[in-house]
Amino acid sequence: MESLPVLAFVVVLLVVAATQIFKVLNEYERGVVFTFGRFTGVKGPGLIILIPLVQRMVKVDLRTVVLDVPTQDVISRDNVSVKVNAVVYFRIVDPAKAIIQVANPFEATSQLAQTTLRSVLGQHELDEMLSQRDKLNVHIQHILDQSTDAWGIKVANVEIKQMDLDETMIRAMAKQAEAERTRRAKIIHAEGEKQAAAQLVEAARTLGEDPKALQLRYLQTLADLSSEKATTIVFPLPMDLIRPFLEDRK
């Protein structure tokens, strides 16, 4: 009976030792192994065997991380205040660098994304920020990817989610859009008048080249007027039309 506590202690000791010796890593995980504090390699996935008290392993997740960048106050190049938030998709591609080169890769990427977002958007005017969002996404992604390469991190995509303006700026933009629509309507109307005038000039030139065409036009106009309900019609008769009759009387 006295040997039971000793046996139980030995069993517990073996279980604890086994948990320190044998590690199982999933397909999306890797283990960065240190021997006496020195980096000795990356292992996994599957069963990993470690030497207790000699080797230590740090587990790294290789799956894509979705990072929500907090709302940032951005001043555009034309001095407009905008609140912008974004989302960053990244993953660890080099586990050794992610553990050795940076203390907290997720926090470091988040802080870098915030400063980069303010820096890039601050170089553009408000109209560019609203109309060229895809281009800005690519630009920010390129900068982040280059900066995080030393940390073993690959930034796959950046998406600007929302841009919030104050009420004063929204009203100003609405007035600007209305003025722009009015300007375009006037231009279209003027262009139509110009084309109509050109057609009238061309028609007048054609009628002037052939007197018979002019006479036919007058007769057509007279026929149109005859269909009206007016009782009295004053119709100007060109001299070219009646000159033959006057010459016959002479």
C-alpha angles and dihedrals in degrees: 000000000000090000093061096079090048091049091049090050091051092049092050090047091052092049092050091047090050092053089052095046102041122053128175120208124194123232092264094048134083132188122224105208125207122191114200086342095307123114109250104170150297119276137187177026106166131019116356124192118207132185108239117240089006106062131042128190130207114201118224127194114219098191122115113272122213108214119193108210111215119243111282129203106231128187110207123218090261090054099257118146114228132175110219133180129182145178126233126203114203142147139193112258098169111043094186094057092043090058102033103037101043132031097216113013095186095051092043091053091047093052092045091050091053095051093043092050092054093043097049098042091046089064093062135067121246094256090054092048091054099041102035102046094134091053091049091049091056092046093052092045091052093051094047093047092053093046096048096045090092088057094054092250127135116205105208102179145357124201125188102217106187143000117200123198128189120255094256092057092046091054091047091051090049091053090047092051091049091050090049091052091049091050092051092048090053091048092050091048092049091048090052092050090049093052092046091051090050090052091049091051090050092048092049090050091052093048091047093054094057119039091196090059089053091051091050090051091053092049091050090051090050090052090051092051092049090064091060122096094236113123095208124045123186107200121181110228116206118233091232089064097053099032093091090057092049092050091052091056091054 
